[in-house]
């Protein structure tokens, strides 16, 4: 079964819906079922997006992408340095 990817905006909207339903007395499991996700997904989303607004969530995702890009860049540079060190020492 294919996984559905939700945007941060959709996740925040779903979390608000769950909060409203819980305020009306609905159980968390029932609220999760109503929006079509698993209970564990709601718990994970609350951990990551709890208390965030849409602009903050967008900024968070942008920073995560930038961080991943910089990590790849550092890994590539470290590999290049190791190769250059081996060549300089004559170990090739």
N, CA, C and O atoms as a printed pandas DataFrame, in Angstrom:
     atom_number atom_name residue_name chain_id  residue_number  x_coord  y_coord  z_coord
0              1         N          UNK        A               1    0.844   -1.171    0.000
1              2        CA          UNK        A               1    0.000    0.000    0.000
2              3         C          UNK        A               1    0.893    1.239    0.000
3              4         O          UNK        A               1    1.831    1.319    0.793
4              5         N          UNK        A               2    0.623    2.185   -0.856
5              6        CA          UNK        A               2    1.435    3.383   -0.979
6              7         C          UNK        A               2    1.193    4.323    0.198
7              8         O          UNK        A               2    0.070    4.470    0.678
8              9         N          UNK        A               3    2.270    4.950    0.646
9             10        CA          UNK        A               3    2.166    5.914    1.738
10            11         C          UNK        A               3    1.765    7.269    1.180
11            12         O          UNK        A               3    2.213    7.672    0.106
12            13         N          UNK        A               4    0.929    7.952    1.909
13            14        CA          UNK        A               4    0.559    9.301    1.505
14            15         C          UNK        A               4    1.447   10.267    2.263
15            16         O          UNK        A               4    1.615   10.152    3.476
16            17         N          UNK        A               5    2.005   11.209    1.547
17            18        CA          UNK        A               5    2.852   12.231    2.151
18            19         C          UNK        A               5    2.020   13.478    2.383
19            20         O          UNK        A               5    1.382   13.989    1.462
20            21         N          UNK        A               6    2.027   13.957    3.591
21            22        CA          UNK        A               6    1.299   15.167    3.919
22            23         C          UNK        A               6    2.263   16.343    3.999
23            24         O          UNK        A               6    3.398   16.192    4.451
24            25         N          UNK        A               7    1.816   17.501    3.566
25            26        CA          UNK        A               7    2.618   18.712    3.699
26            27         C          UNK        A               7    2.508   19.189    5.140
27            28         O          UNK        A               7    1.569   18.821    5.845
28            29         N          UNK        A               8    3.472   20.015    5.587
29            30        CA          UNK        A               8    3.361   20.535    6.952
30            31         C          UNK        A               8    2.040   21.274    7.202
31            32         O          UNK        A               8    1.487   21.208    8.300
32            33         N          UNK        A               9    1.542   21.971    6.189
33            34        CA          UNK        A               9    0.278   22.686    6.343
34            35         C          UNK        A               9   -0.874   21.717    6.587
35            36         O          UNK        A               9   -1.742   21.967    7.423
36            37         N          UNK        A              10   -0.873   20.607    5.845
37            38        CA          UNK        A              10   -1.922   19.600    6.012
38            39         C          UNK        A              10   -1.825   18.943    7.384
39            40         O          UNK        A              10   -2.841   18.678    8.026
40            41         N          UNK        A              11   -0.602   18.683    7.828
41            42        CA          UNK        A              11   -0.410   18.049    9.133
42            43         C          UNK        A              11   -0.932   18.954   10.239
43            44         O          UNK        A              11   -1.628   18.491   11.143
44            45         N          UNK        A              12   -0.605   20.230   10.175
45            46        CA          UNK        A              12   -1.065   21.164   11.200
46            47         C          UNK        A              12   -2.588   21.253   11.183
47            48         O          UNK        A              12   -3.217   21.307   12.240
48            49         N          UNK        A              13   -3.181   21.268   10.001
49            50        CA          UNK        A              13   -4.643   21.300    9.905
50            51         C          UNK        A              13   -5.249   20.037   10.505
51            52         O          UNK        A              13   -6.253   20.115   11.213
52            53         N          UNK        A              14   -4.661   18.878   10.235
53            54        CA          UNK        A              14   -5.164   17.627   10.815
54            55         C          UNK        A              14   -5.028   17.652   12.339
55            56         O          UNK        A              14   -5.931   17.207   13.048
56            57         N          UNK        A              15   -3.908   18.167   12.843
57            58        CA          UNK        A              15   -3.732   18.243   14.294
58            59         C          UNK        A              15   -4.776   19.163   14.926
59            60         O          UNK        A              15   -5.277   18.875   16.012
60            61         N          UNK        A              16   -5.102   20.252   14.263
61            62        CA          UNK        A              16   -6.148   21.147   14.782
62            63         C          UNK        A              16   -7.499   20.451   14.788
63            64         O          UNK        A              16   -8.280   20.604   15.727
64            65         N          UNK        A              17   -7.770   19.689   13.740
65            66        CA          UNK        A              17   -9.025   18.942   13.678
66            67         C          UNK        A              17   -9.107   17.946   14.827
67            68         O          UNK        A              17  -10.147   17.820   15.473
68            69         N          UNK        A              18   -8.012   17.240   15.078
69            70        CA          UNK        A              18   -7.988   16.268   16.177
70            71         C          UNK        A              18   -8.218   16.978   17.513
71            72         O          UNK        A              18   -8.966   16.485   18.357
72            73         N          UNK        A              19   -7.577   18.133   17.705
73            74        CA          UNK        A              19   -7.766   18.870   18.960
74            75         C          UNK        A              19   -9.221   19.295   19.135
75            76         O          UNK        A              19   -9.765   19.210   20.236
76            77         N          UNK        A              20   -9.849   19.752   18.058
77            78        CA          UNK        A              20  -11.255   20.150   18.129
78            79         C          UNK        A              20  -12.144   18.966   18.484
79            80         O          UNK        A              20  -13.044   19.080   19.316
80            81         N          UNK        A              21  -11.882   17.832   17.848
81            82        CA          UNK        A              21  -12.688   16.639   18.118
82            83         C          UNK        A              21  -12.490   16.157   19.550
83            84         O          UNK        A              21  -13.442   15.716   20.193
84            85         N          UNK        A              22  -11.278   16.237   20.047
85            86        CA          UNK        A              22  -11.028   15.836   21.428
86            87         C          UNK        A              22  -11.709   16.800   22.391
87            88         O          UNK        A              22  -12.172   16.394   23.456
88            89         N          UNK        A              23  -11.769   18.077   22.017
89            90        CA          UNK        A              23  -12.473   19.053   22.839
90            91         C          UNK        A              23  -13.961   18.765   22.922
91            92         O          UNK        A              23  -14.611   19.118   23.906
92            93         N          UNK        A              24  -14.494   18.135   21.910
93            94        CA          UNK        A              24  -15.900   17.748   21.892
94            95         C          UNK        A              24  -16.143   16.415   22.596
95            96         O          UNK        A              24  -17.279   15.947   22.671
96            97         N          UNK        A              25  -15.072   15.804   23.112
97            98        CA          UNK        A              25  -15.223   14.568   23.868
98            99         C          UNK        A              25  -14.902   13.301   23.104
99           100         O          UNK        A              25  -15.105   12.203   23.623
100          101         N          UNK        A              26  -14.409   13.425   21.892
101          102        CA          UNK        A              26  -14.068   12.241   21.097
102          103         C          UNK        A              26  -12.719   11.693   21.551
103          104         O          UNK        A              26  -11.817   12.454   21.900
104          105         N          UNK        A              27  -12.589   10.382   21.543
105          106        CA          UNK        A              27  -11.318    9.757   21.894
106          107         C          UNK        A              27  -10.291   10.030   20.802
107          108         O          UNK        A              27  -10.646   10.276   19.650
108          109         N          UNK        A              28   -9.009    9.984   21.178
109          110        CA          UNK        A              28   -7.924   10.240   20.233
110          111         C          UNK        A              28   -7.941    9.220   19.093
111          112         O          UNK        A              28   -7.724    9.576   17.935
112          113         N          UNK        A              29   -8.200    7.951   19.423
113          114        CA          UNK        A              29   -8.238    6.910   18.402
114          115         C          UNK        A              29   -9.329    7.193   17.369
115          116         O          UNK        A              29   -9.127    7.020   16.167
116          117         N          UNK        A              30  -10.490    7.631   17.863
117          118        CA          UNK        A              30  -11.607    7.926   16.958
118          119         C          UNK        A              30  -11.318    9.149   16.101
119          120         O          UNK        A              30  -11.669    9.178   14.921
120          121         N          UNK        A              31  -10.679   10.164   16.688
121          122        CA          UNK        A              31  -10.324   11.370   15.929
122          123         C          UNK        A              31   -9.307   11.034   14.840
123          124         O          UNK        A              31   -9.395   11.551   13.726
124          125         N          UNK        A              32   -8.341   10.168   15.160
125          126        CA          UNK        A              32   -7.346    9.752   14.173
126          127         C          UNK        A              32   -8.025    8.998   13.037
127          128         O          UNK        A              32   -7.711    9.213   11.866
128          129         N          UNK        A              33   -8.945    8.125   13.380
129          130        CA          UNK        A              33   -9.666    7.371   12.365
130          131         C          UNK        A              33  -10.492    8.313   11.480
131          132         O          UNK        A              33  -10.613    8.087   10.276
132          133         N          UNK        A              34  -11.053    9.355   12.073
133          134        CA          UNK        A              34  -11.880   10.296   11.322
134          135         C          UNK        A              34  -11.080   11.013   10.233
135          136         O          UNK        A              34  -11.590   11.242    9.136
136          137         N          UNK        A              35   -9.813   11.369   10.538
137          138        CA          UNK        A              35   -9.003   12.060    9.523
138          139         C          UNK        A              35   -8.251   11.076    8.634
139          140         O          UNK        A              35   -7.604   11.482    7.669
140          141         N          UNK        A              36   -8.331    9.790    8.952
141          142        CA          UNK        A              36   -7.780    8.762    8.068
142          143         C          UNK        A              36   -6.317    8.433    8.288
143          144         O          UNK        A              36   -5.626    8.026    7.353
144          145         N          UNK        A              37   -5.832    8.605    9.516
145          146        CA          UNK        A              37   -4.446    8.237    9.822
146          147         C          UNK        A              37   -4.430    7.350   11.060
147          148         O          UNK        A              37   -5.426    7.239   11.776
148          149         N          UNK        A              38   -3.305    6.735   11.293
149          150        CA          UNK        A              38   -3.131    5.849   12.441
150          151         C          UNK        A              38   -2.881    6.682   13.690
151          152         O          UNK        A              38   -2.388    7.807   13.612
152          153         N          UNK        A              39   -3.225    6.121   14.831
153          154        CA          UNK        A              39   -3.019    6.801   16.110
154          155         C          UNK        A              39   -1.555    7.168   16.310
155          156         O          UNK        A              39   -1.251    8.266   16.777
156          157         N          UNK        A              40   -0.647    6.265   15.964
157          158        CA          UNK        A              40    0.778    6.522   16.131
158          159         C          UNK        A              40    1.226    7.697   15.265
159          160         O          UNK        A              40    2.140    8.429   15.644
160          161         N          UNK        A              41    0.602    7.881   14.125
161          162        CA          UNK        A              41    0.936    9.010   13.261
162          163         C          UNK        A              41    0.589   10.323   13.955
163          164         O          UNK        A              41    1.364   11.278   13.903
164          165         N          UNK        A              42   -0.564   10.373   14.601
165          166        CA          UNK        A              42   -0.961   11.578   15.339
166          167         C          UNK        A              42    0.044   11.877   16.440
167          168         O          UNK        A              42    0.434   13.029   16.635
168          169         N          UNK        A              43    0.459   10.855   17.151
169          170        CA          UNK        A              43    1.415   11.042   18.249
170          171         C          UNK        A              43    2.744   11.558   17.707
171          172         O          UNK        A              43    3.347   12.457   18.293
172          173         N          UNK        A              44    3.202   10.992   16.588
173          174        CA          UNK        A              44    4.459   11.445   15.978
174          175         C          UNK        A              44    4.337   12.887   15.491
175          176         O          UNK        A              44    5.249   13.691   15.688
176          177         N          UNK        A              45    3.218   13.211   14.860
177          178        CA          UNK        A              45    3.001   14.575   14.379
178          179         C          UNK        A              45    2.974   15.564   15.535
179          180         O          UNK        A              45    3.517   16.663   15.427
180          181         N          UNK        A              46    2.343   15.177   16.641
181          182        CA          UNK        A              46    2.306   16.077   17.798
182          183         C          UNK        A              46    3.702   16.339   18.335
183          184         O          UNK        A              46    4.023   17.455   18.745
184          185         N          UNK        A              47    4.524   15.305   18.328
185          186        CA          UNK        A              47    5.888   15.456   18.817
186          187         C          UNK        A              47    6.674   16.418   17.927
187          188         O          UNK        A              47    7.452   17.233   18.422
188          189         N          UNK        A              48    6.470   16.320   16.619
189          190        CA          UNK        A              48    7.238   17.143   15.678
190          191         C          UNK        A              48    6.625   18.522   15.451
191          192         O          UNK        A              48    7.344   19.518   15.381
192          193         N          UNK        A              49    5.304   18.583   15.338
193          194        CA          UNK        A              49    4.647   19.825   14.950
194          195         C          UNK        A              49    3.796   20.447   16.052
195          196         O          UNK        A              49    3.155   21.471   15.819
196          197         N          UNK        A              50    3.774   19.863   17.232
197          198        CA          UNK        A              50    2.919   20.373   18.291
198          199         C          UNK        A              50    3.215   21.831   18.618
199          200         O          UNK        A              50    4.353   22.181   18.929
200          201         N          UNK        A              51    2.206   22.671   18.548
201          202        CA          UNK        A              51    2.360   24.076   18.882
202          203         C          UNK        A              51    2.868   24.958   17.757
203          204         O          UNK        A              51    2.978   26.171   17.934
204          205         N          UNK        A              52    3.178   24.385   16.614
205          206        CA          UNK        A              52    3.680   25.189   15.501
206          207         C          UNK        A              52    2.535   25.745   14.671
207          208         O          UNK        A              52    1.462   25.148   14.573
208          209         N          UNK        A              53    2.787   26.884   14.084
209          210        CA          UNK        A              53    1.858   27.457   13.109
210          211         C          UNK        A              53    2.420   27.164   11.720
211          212         O          UNK        A              53    3.554   26.703   11.597
212          213         N          UNK        A              54    1.650   27.422   10.694
213          214        CA          UNK        A              54    2.034   27.081    9.328
214          215         C          UNK        A              54    3.358   27.736    8.912
215          216         O          UNK        A              54    4.219   27.036    8.378
216          217         N          UNK        A              55    3.566   29.049    9.131
217          218        CA          UNK        A              55    4.854   29.639    8.717
218          219         C          UNK        A              55    6.056   29.013    9.443
219          220         O          UNK        A              55    7.125   28.837    8.857
220          221         N          UNK        A              56    5.863   28.684   10.712
221          222        CA          UNK        A              56    6.945   28.053   11.471
222          223         C          UNK        A              56    7.244   26.656   10.940
223          224         O          UNK        A              56    8.405   26.251   10.879
224          225         N          UNK        A              57    6.217   25.928   10.562
225          226        CA          UNK        A              57    6.416   24.578   10.019
226          227         C          UNK        A              57    7.135   24.644    8.680
227          228         O          UNK        A              57    8.007   23.820    8.404
228          229         N          UNK        A              58    6.777   25.621    7.842
229          230        CA          UNK        A              58    7.464   25.781    6.561
230          231         C          UNK        A              58    8.943   26.081    6.794
231          232         O          UNK        A              58    9.806   25.502    6.133
232          233         N          UNK        A              59    9.235   26.970    7.720
233          234        CA          UNK        A              59   10.621   27.331    8.023
234          235         C          UNK        A              59   11.376   26.110    8.554
235          236         O          UNK        A              59   12.534   25.895    8.195
236          237         N          UNK        A              60   10.733   25.312    9.401
237          238        CA          UNK        A              60   11.356   24.101    9.938
238          239         C          UNK        A              60   11.747   23.151    8.812
239          240         O          UNK        A              60   12.862   22.631    8.808
240          241         N          UNK        A              61   10.855   22.919    7.865
241          242        CA          UNK        A              61   11.155   22.017    6.755
242          243         C          UNK        A              61   12.275   22.570    5.874
243          244         O          UNK        A              61   13.125   21.814    5.403
244          245         N          UNK        A              62   12.278   23.889    5.652
245          246        CA          UNK        A              62   13.354   24.497    4.867
246          247         C          UNK        A              62   14.696   24.306    5.561
247          248         O          UNK        A              62   15.694   23.983    4.916
248          249         N          UNK        A              63   14.720   24.504    6.865
249          250        CA          UNK        A              63   15.965   24.331    7.617
250          251         C          UNK        A              63   16.419   22.874    7.615
251          252         O          UNK        A              63   17.617   22.602    7.542
252          253         N          UNK        A              64   15.479   21.940    7.693
253          254        CA          UNK        A              64   15.851   20.526    7.643
254          255         C          UNK        A              64   16.459   20.167    6.292
255          256         O          UNK        A              64   17.434   19.417    6.234
256          257         N          UNK        A              65   15.896   20.694    5.207
257          258        CA          UNK        A              65   16.457   20.445    3.879
258          259         C          UNK        A              65   17.855   21.037    3.755
259          260         O          UNK        A              65   18.765   20.391    3.236
260          261         N          UNK        A              66   18.022   22.260    4.228
261          262        CA          UNK        A              66   19.328   22.924    4.166
262          263         C          UNK        A              66   20.355   22.151    4.987
263          264         O          UNK        A              66   21.499   21.990    4.564
264          265         N          UNK        A              67   19.945   21.675    6.158
265          266        CA          UNK        A              67   20.838   20.908    7.016
266          267         C          UNK        A              67   21.275   19.618    6.329
267          268         O          UNK        A              67   22.448   19.253    6.393
268          269         N          UNK        A              68   20.356   18.932    5.680
269          270        CA          UNK        A              68   20.696   17.700    4.969
270          271         C          UNK        A              68   21.671   17.988    3.828
271          272         O          UNK        A              68   22.614   17.228    3.606
272          273         N          UNK        A              69   21.443   19.081    3.108
273          274        CA          UNK        A              69   22.335   19.448    2.007
274          275         C          UNK        A              69   23.742   19.744    2.526
275          276         O          UNK        A              69   24.732   19.317    1.932
276          277         N          UNK        A              70   23.823   20.475    3.635
277          278        CA          UNK        A              70   25.138   20.803    4.200
278          279         C          UNK        A              70   25.853   19.554    4.727
279          280         O          UNK        A              70   27.074   19.447    4.613
280          281         N          UNK        A              71   25.107   18.621    5.297
281          282        CA          UNK        A              71   25.717   17.376    5.771
282          283         C          UNK        A              71   26.314   16.581    4.616
283          284         O          UNK        A              71   27.407   16.027    4.736
284          285         N          UNK        A              72   25.591   16.527    3.492
285          286        CA          UNK        A              72   26.125   15.835    2.309
286          287         C          UNK        A              72   27.384   16.538    1.810
287          288         O          UNK        A              72   28.351   15.881    1.423
288          289         N          UNK        A              73   27.375   17.852    1.818
289          290        CA          UNK        A              73   28.521   18.625    1.368
290          291         C          UNK        A              73   29.746   18.354    2.240
291          292         O          UNK        A              73   30.850   18.172    1.728
292          293         N          UNK        A              74   29.550   18.329    3.542
293          294        CA          UNK        A              74   30.655   18.050    4.466
294          295         C          UNK        A              74   31.175   16.632    4.264
295          296         O          UNK        A              74   32.385   16.409    4.300
296          297         N          UNK        A              75   30.283   15.676    4.054
297          298        CA          UNK        A              75   30.707   14.292    3.835
298          299         C          UNK        A              75   31.533   14.178    2.559
299          300         O          UNK        A              75   32.548   13.482    2.535
300          301         N          UNK        A              76   31.101   14.859    1.497
301          302        CA          UNK        A              76   31.858   14.840    0.242
302          303         C          UNK        A              76   33.234   15.470    0.427
303          304         O          UNK        A              76   34.229   14.953   -0.081
304          305         N          UNK        A              77   33.291   16.572    1.145
305          306        CA          UNK        A              77   34.579   17.242    1.364
306          307         C          UNK        A              77   35.517   16.383    2.214
307          308         O          UNK        A              77   36.722   16.350    1.964
308          309         N          UNK        A              78   34.975   15.694    3.210
309          310        CA          UNK        A              78   35.792   14.822    4.042
310          311         C          UNK        A              78   36.362   13.679    3.209
311          312         O          UNK        A              78   37.522   13.303    3.380
312          313         N          UNK        A              79   35.560   13.131    2.316
313          314        CA          UNK        A              79   36.023   12.067    1.432
314          315         C          UNK        A              79   37.123   12.585    0.505
315          316         O          UNK        A              79   38.140   11.920    0.309
316          317         N          UNK        A              80   36.916   13.767   -0.061
317          318        CA          UNK        A              80   37.946   14.372   -0.921
318          319         C          UNK        A              80   39.246   14.589   -0.151
319          320         O          UNK        A              80   40.329   14.330   -0.676
320          321         N          UNK        A              81   39.143   15.060    1.079
321          322        CA          UNK        A              81   40.343   15.284    1.897
322          323         C          UNK        A              81   41.081   13.979    2.174
323          324         O          UNK        A              81   42.310   13.930    2.137
324          325         N          UNK        A              82   40.314   12.917    2.453
325          326        CA          UNK        A              82   40.942   11.627    2.724
326          327         C          UNK        A              82   41.671   11.111    1.487
327          328         O          UNK        A              82   42.775   10.578    1.594
328          329         N          UNK        A              83   41.064   11.266    0.325
329          330        CA          UNK        A              83   41.703   10.825   -0.924
330          331         C          UNK        A              83   42.967   11.629   -1.176
331          332         O          UNK        A              83   43.999   11.059   -1.532
332          333         N          UNK        A              84   42.905   12.933   -0.999
333          334        CA          UNK        A              84   44.070   13.776   -1.204
334          335         C          UNK        A              84   45.189   13.444   -0.232
335          336         O          UNK        A              84   46.365   13.484   -0.594
336          337         N          UNK        A              85   44.828   13.119    0.989
337          338        CA          UNK        A              85   45.833   12.744    2.009
338          339         C          UNK        A              85   46.527   11.452    1.596
339          340         O          UNK        A              85   47.748   11.336    1.702
340          341         N          UNK        A              86   45.745   10.482    1.124
341          342        CA          UNK        A              86   46.323    9.209    0.684
342          343         C          UNK        A              86   47.255    9.425   -0.514
343          344         O          UNK        A              86   48.326    8.821   -0.579
344          345         N          UNK        A              87   46.864   10.261   -1.440
345          346        CA          UNK        A              87   47.690   10.524   -2.613
346          347         C          UNK        A              87   48.967   11.235   -2.203
347          348         O          UNK        A              87   50.040   10.931   -2.724
348          349         N          UNK        A              88   48.864   12.185   -1.269
349          350        CA          UNK        A              88   50.037   12.928   -0.819
350          351         C          UNK        A              88   51.045   12.012   -0.101
351          352         O          UNK        A              88   52.255   12.223   -0.185
352          353         N          UNK        A              89   50.536   11.012    0.593
353          354        CA          UNK        A              89   51.409   10.089    1.321
354          355         C          UNK        A              89   51.927    8.977    0.420
355          356         O          UNK        A              89   52.820    8.227    0.813
356          357         N          UNK        A              90   51.385    8.866   -0.762
357          358        CA          UNK        A              90   51.824    7.837   -1.696
358          359         C          UNK        A              90   51.118    6.529   -1.488
359          360         O          UNK        A              90   51.581    5.504   -1.989
360          361         N          UNK        A              91   50.007    6.517   -0.766
361          362        CA          UNK        A              91   49.247    5.289   -0.499
362          363         C          UNK        A              91   48.069    5.174   -1.453
363          364         O          UNK        A              91   46.913    5.307   -1.051
364          365         N          UNK        A              92   48.370    4.931   -2.690
365          366        CA          UNK        A              92   47.261    4.822   -3.642
366          367         C          UNK        A              92   47.336    3.575   -4.435
367          368         O          UNK        A              92   46.478    3.330   -5.282
